[in-house]
Each structure stands twice: as C-alpha cells, then as structure tokens.
Amino acid sequence: MSNAKGLRSLRPVKISPSILSANPLALGRQVYEVKDAGADLLHLDIMDGHFVPNLTFGPAVAKALGSIGLPLDIHLMISNPEWGIDAFCDYAEYITIHAEATPHLHRFLRLIREKGCRSGVALNPSTPPQVIEHVIDETDLVVIMTVNPGWGGQPFIPGMLRKIEHVRQIIDKAGLPVEIEVDGGITSDNSRCVIEKGADILVSGSYVFSSEDMAAAIGKLRGCTITTY
C-alpha cells in the first residue's frame, strides 16, 4: 500500500457479521441467511470465561460453520492463545489474538501465519495503538475494539474513532497491506465515519441479526467505499 499523495484506490468495505448475536436455536438457518444477504466473512468470538466474562463457541462449531461457504473470522478472546490457534487453525481464514492476552505477541502472530491463516491482533479500548508498531511485519489484520469485549449489543465508544485513525496512520507509514477491522456497536449510524477513519472490515452482530432485512442492513453498513492513499 502506498501513501504517496495523488495515488488513490477504492476498495469496498467487508462485512463480518458476528454470530454472537444470532439466535442459537436457529444458528444454521441464520448463517445461511446472512451469507445470502451478502456477508463477506463470518465472525466467531471465542470466549473462555477468563479473559472475558462469557463462554461461547468451541472448535466443533467452527468446523460445522466451515461448510457454509463463508471464510471464518476467528477472534480469540482467551487467556491461552496458543491453544486457540491450534484448535481453530484448520477452519479459519483469519485468527485474531489479543495483545493483552500474551507477552509473546510476535511469536503467536508468526505461528498463526505458519498454520496457514491470516494473523490478527486485537486491541481493547484502553490499549494504545502503538502496541502494533513492533509486530506490524507479522500482522495481516488489526482489530480495534470499540466496546469492552465480552458481551454483544454494547454501544459504540465514540472516542475510538481517533484510535482507528491512528492505527491507519501506523499501517500506511509502514507501507504494508494490513487490514483494519472495527468490532463493537457498529450500525448504519456510525459505519460511515468508521470507514472514513480507515476501517476495511466491519464486525456487526446485533444490528445485522436483529434486522428483518439482513441484505438491506448489510447494504447500509457497506454504504460507501474506502479511500486510501
């Protein structure tokens, strides 16, 4: 990616609906519906009840969802990233680990790539963006949490817009094709400003899965293109 002035490219934003907000009694049907509605990825929040106060999905769910035909965007909100990498690597397109979960961030990002997946690093709201500077060469995706992780349906934290912009500047300065994913409280009311600050992928759970028309909801989120320099 070049940051030279005058060089512009337009890319459509990707939508990664989070199944944390799907109806567990109708999970299969709703995942097929969201695929037909135009989703690009399927976001799975893997929670261990320790790193965050919730329990969610295991590898068996990821394996089953792999047959749907959407790339899996695995977000490990767990205290033992190495276990999660080994458990989910056979099913994932992206595997994201939290910077706060390990002192060995560089090692585990490299391990994700060695397993054949795209590597992601997630930053909680209070974690400074500078954390990614020394691992950027091993990173394919930066996930900026715009809520405190653990539960779906939380409101977007407006102050994270500055953080998205800062992370975009770090990536562009490095000249690397690292994507930015924004996760938490994303709706049609804030998606445009999030994209304008530099997001490539939007995670949206409650907004998409509670909509009577998922295709319309995804279209509203996608709403514009990303301009890069």
Helices and strands as residue ranges (DSSP letters): E 9-12, E 14-17, G 19-21, G 24-26, H 27-36, E 42-47, H 59-65, G 66-68, E 72-77, H 81-88, E 94-98, G 99-101, H 105-114, E 118-123, G 129-134, G 136-138, E 141-145, H 160-174, E 179-183, H 191-197, E 201-204, H 206-209, H 214-222, E 225-228
